[in-house]
Amino acid sequence: MIQIFKNYKHNTRHIYEEPPIEIYNKDYYENKCGGFETFCHSNGEDLDAVRQYVLSLCPLQHDYSALDIGCGRGEIVLSLARTGLPYVLGIDLSDDSINISRKVCAQQIENGQIVIQKMSATQLELDDKVFDVIYMTDIVEHLSDANLKSAISEAHRVLKPGGSLVIHTLPTVNYKLYGQYITKYYFGLKGVEWWTPTSKEEAALCGHVNIQSKSSLEFYLYESFEAKSVKVFYDVVNSGSALKRLINLLGLWKIMSPHLWAVATK
């Protein structure tokens, strides 16, 4: 528990400089980026629990068009296409992301259901009011203040009226301040090591330069969306473990969960 106080000032909310795009390479996507175990085991056919939950947050209709901003390995794009959506666009700035995604989605690209394109989230080369649903999964934490504002503004621009922007980001400010150390203590009792980097260390190692709190993410979204149409919340993923059941029972997800979710409707 001493670490909580020792590293408190290092884990309060800071925004660091974005790393070069080159860190988001094949090794990153296949060995470090969230969900990589499930992706590698299934070659993109299956989704990990986080990405399954992301897709559950917005009910889809058969004629929807969808955009995945920061599509990474392409597994969300593939899953969306397999629900029967007629058009799904995945974009990323990483060349390796584009190559991996095109390989994973090759069949659907061939039949015109999926397009994978190199494009910046901050300057979408797209017409206004095109998409029914847009996903930003594990990209928020990688963007600078200015770029995050631009990305959300651009997402709002290309959404159809009534369309939804779905966001997942991790870790959270509260998790960095408290949750990771409580988790470390719990697993330490079992003789298991738990990584507890400061926010600065995590920015350097993982590219997490803009870690969010509930209020900070609301602030970004309120600049483009009406407040009444925005829902930002903490929620559990994989609630089956004894620790997670206890946290859920005690209502401690606000400080313990590394996951922050949002749905904003235009």
Secondary structure, 3 states (H helix, E strand, C coil): CHHHHHCHHHHCCCECCCCCHHHCCHHHHHHCCCCHHHHHHHCCCCCCHHHHHHHHCCCCCCCCEEEEECCCCCHHHHHHHHCCCCEEEEEECCHHHHHHHHHHCHHHHHCCCEEEEECCCCCCCCCCCCEEEEEEECCHHHCCHHHHHHHHHHHHHHEEEEEEEEEEECCEHHHHHHHHHHHHHHHHCCCCCCCCCCHHHHHHHHCCCECECHHHHHHHHHCCCCHHHEEEEECCCCCCCHHHHHHHHHCCHHHHCCCEEEEEEC
